[in-house]
Amino acid sequence: MELESFAAHLRTLRQKAGLSQEALAARLGVSGQSVSKWENAANWPETALILPLARLFGVSADELLAGPVPREEWESRWQEIEEECWQREDHAALLSLAEAALKDWPEDRAFRFRLANAEYQLAARTEDESERERLLHLAEEHFSRLLRESPDNADAAAMLVQILLALGRREEAEALARKLPCGEKLELILRQGKDLASALRREIAKEAFSILNLLLTEGSSTALDMAEALITAAGEDPQLTNYRMRLHRQRAALLCREGNVSGALMQLETMAACIHAPLHASGETFLAMLLYEKNPAHRRRYALKALAGEDLAPLREEPGFRELRARLEAMTAE
């Protein structure tokens, strides 16, 4: 690393640690003038001070001397592991990577969103109630910060609504939802009926999909009925195939909780049948199909992963469930 780069890196680490030059100097037993010279690229710290500096900032000596990993490198690392981690539900690995990236790039909103989402996903999967609440509160803090920095961030707002619901703070969740563009347009979308298909391809698309995500995540009978109304109104739009699969999967979980085994299995069979739905509408390009990520392999992986949820555990010994899982495993292995 060049001396100028080291000087800037040292200044950033000191500021992130909340230390003045004089405070850092006192910790190291040197003068404030020495720290000033380091940060102005006048000279390097003595070799004997490298390890104490690294320990003070919570980094390795190599990280101190090498400087932050470039943003592009962090993004490349994320892209390399993201899909596999989601398939294995290894959200802890995604959380660790996002945390590490934010140490180098603390103002990066994309990695902050990824960190908060990983915290939310881990919270949804832990059986330890105190750990669940801890993770949800961390996610709430990060999504709230994203909203303060960018009030129009509908994705962060939608996730925050889900977290508030998970924490049992329904009134706050509903108040926030009413402030969202998607909340304001919900009634309009429902009134549009058959025109929703064209609306989804215009400026309202993001809001409609956000609403579907909220309804499907909540998973109550009323929410699923509303989601089904939206999906039915949209017709056979291939962009909604994954939402149809999620709807049937959530219906199955609801019926399972009610003890309706045959109804739950029927919903799972319907979910699996969506794998063979048309890939793209007439006139759409192959590139568009890939961008939608609604290819058969993606659908098969989702369907198989959907069967692994703990809310479907009572069905696992049912012959129909085992047969469906075997079929999906065979299809995925092809």
N, C-alpha and C positions, 0 to 999 in steps of 0.2 A: 504494500500500500504506500502511496505517495504521502509525504508529510502533510500536505494540504488536506488530503482526504481523511487522514487520521485525525487532524485537528478538528474538522467538521464533525466527524463521528464521535469524538470525545465530548464535544460541546453538546451534541444531541443526547448522549447517554447521561451527562450530568443534569441537563434540564429535565429529562424524563424522570430522573431520581429525585427531582425537587431540591437540588443542592445549589448553593451559590459557589462561586469560585473559592471564596474564603472558607466555606464549610468543607468543601472537598479537600482543600489544602490542609485544614486542621485534621481531617480523618487520616491523611497520609503523612502528616508530620513534615510538611514542606510549606513554603511561603505561598501566599496568594499570587505573587508575581510569577512564580514557577508555573502555576496552573494557567495563568494568562498567557505566558509564552507558549505553552503546549497548544492552547486553543487558537493562537494566532500564527501557528506553524513556524515559530522562531526556532524551536528545537524539540527533540523527542524526550519523553520521560526517561529517567534512568532505568536500566534493565531490571534492577531490583524492585522497581515500583509497578512493573507490568502485572504481576500476579495479584498484588493487593488491589490495583485498579479494577482488574477483571472481577475479582470476588465482590468488590463493593457494588459493582453494577449488575452482578448476577449473570455474567457471561464468561465464556472460556477465554483464555489468553489468545487463542487463535481467532475467536470472534471479535475480540477487542482490536486486534491488529489488522484483521482482514476487512472489517467494516460490515455493514448490513448486506445481506444477500439481495441481489437485484429483485425488484418487484416481478419482473418477467420470469425469473427462476422460481419464485414461490408459486406463481400461477401455473407454470409447467408441472411442478411437483403435485399441485392440487389436481390438475387434469389427469395425471398419471394414475392416481389412486381413487378418484372420486367414484367412478362407476363400480369398481370392485368393492369398495367399502360399503356402498349402498346395498349391493347384492348380499354382502355378508352381514349387513347391519352393524358394521364396525364404525359406529359414530364416534367412538372414543379416539380413533386414529385421526378422523377428520377434525375433531376438536383440538387435538394436540398440534396438528399442522397449522390450523388457523391461529391458535395462540402464538405459535412460533413466528408466523408471518407478521402478526400484529406487533411483536416486539421490535421488528425491523421497520414496520410501516404502520405505526399506531393510528394514523388518520385514514387508513384504507377502509372504505365503507363496504366493499365487496367481501373482504375477509371478516369484517365485523359481523356482517349478515350471516356468513357461513358459520362463524363461531356460535352465534346465537341460535341458529337452526340446529347445530349439532347438540347444543345444550338442551334444546327442546326435545329433540329425538331421543336423547339419553333419558330424559325425565319420563318420557312416555313408556320407557321399557324397563325402568327399575321398579322393584317391589319394595324398596326401602322408602317409606313415606317421607322421612326427613331429607334424604338425598334427593328425592323427587322435588320437594319444595325448594331446596337449595338451588337445583339446576333451573327450575322454572323462574325463580327470582333473578338469577344471573341472566337468563335469556330475556326476561322482561327489561332489565336494566340496559342491555345492549340494544334491543329493538327500540326502546324509548329514546336512547341517545341518537339512533339513526333517524328517528322521526323529528327530534329537535333540530338536527342538522339539515334534514331534508323533509319538510312537512308534507310534500307531495309523494313520498315513498309509499305507494299503496301496498307493495309486498310486505314491507316491514309493519305497516299498520294492520294488515290482515293477520300476520303472524302474532302480533301483540293481542289482537282480539281473541285468538285461540288460546293464548297463554292465560289471559284473564279468565276465560271460561274454565280452563283447567284448574285455576286457583280458586274457583268458586266465586269470583267477583263479577257476577253476571251483569249487574247494573252498570259497572264501569265498561264492560265489554260492549254492551248495547249502546252506551253513550258514544263510545269511540266509533263503533260501526256506523252510527248515524252520521258521523262527520265525514266518512269516506265517500269518495265519488261513487263507489259501487253500492254503498248503502243508499245514497240518494236516488240511484237509478233502478234499484231493485223492483219497485212497483211498476216503473215504466217497462222494464224488461218483461215482467209477468203479463202486462197488458198487451204486449206486442204479439204474443201468441206465435203464429206461424211465421211472422216476419223476423223472429229471433235469429233464424239461420243467416239472413243477410246482415242483421245487426252484429252478429258475432264476427263478421269479416270487416266491420268498420271500426270506428273509434271506441265502440262499447265493448269490444272483445275482451280486453283485459279485465274490465269490471265484472263482466259476466263470469269469466273463469274464476276470478277471485271469490265471487259469491258461491259458485259451485264448490270450491275448495272449503269454504267455511261451513257450508251445509253438510258436506260429506264428512268433514272432520267431527262435527258435533255429533252426528250419528243417531239423533233421536228420531222417533217415528215421524214427527212433524217436519223436521229438517229434511229427512229423506224424501218425504212426499213433495216438498218444495223443490228439491233437487231434481226429482223425477219429472216434475212439471216443466222445469226449464229445459231439461234434456229432450223431453218429448216434443216440446214446442219447436226445438231446433231441427227436428227431422233427422235425416240420416247423415248429417255432417260428420265426416270421418274424423275431424279433430276432436270429437266428443267421445270416441270409442273408449278411451281409457277412463273417462268419467263414468261411462255406462258400466264398465267393469268394476270400478270402485263402488258404484251405487249397489250393484248386486252383492258385492262382497260385504258391504255394510248392512244390507238387508239380511244377509245370512247370519251375521253376528247378532243382530237384534232378535231374530227368530230363535237363534240358539239360546240366548239368555231367557227367552220365554218358554223354552223347552219344546219348541216345534222343530224336531229333528228333520222330518221329511221336507218341511218348507225351507229350512236352511240349506239342505242338500240340493234342492231344486234351484235355489238362488245361485249356489256355487256352480252348478252345471251351466246355468245361463251365463254366468261370468265367463266360464271357459269357452263357451260357444262364440263369445265376442272376439276371440283370437282370430277367427276366420272371416271377420267382417272385412269389407272392401278397404283397401289401403288408402286410396285417395279418390276424390271425386273426379268426375269427368272433366278433362281439361287441365287438371293440376299436373305439375311436373314431378318427375322422380325426385328432383332436388327438394321440392316442397314436402314430399312424403318423408324424406330423411330428416328435414328440419322439424317436422311434427313429432318425430321419434315414435311413430305408431306402427313400426314394422312388426311382423309376426314374432321375431325373436324377443323383442322388447315386451310384447304382450304375454308371451309364454313365461318369461322370467317373472313378470309381475304376478301372474296368476299363481305360480308355484310359491312365490314368496307370500302371497296373500293367505295361503293355507296354513302358514306357520304361526300365525298370530295366536296368542294365548286365549283370546276371546272365542276361538273356535276349538279349543282343547276338548270340550265334551263330545265333539264329533269324530275325534281321531280313531276311535275303535269301530266306527260304523263302516260296514262293508262298502257302501257307496262312496264314502269319503276316501277310503284307502284305494279304491279302484280309480277314482278321479286323480288322486295324487300320483299313482303309478303311471297313468296316461300322460300327465303333464311332464313327469320326469323323463319318460321315454321320448316325448316330443322335444324337450329341451336338449336331450343328449344327441339328437340327430344332427 
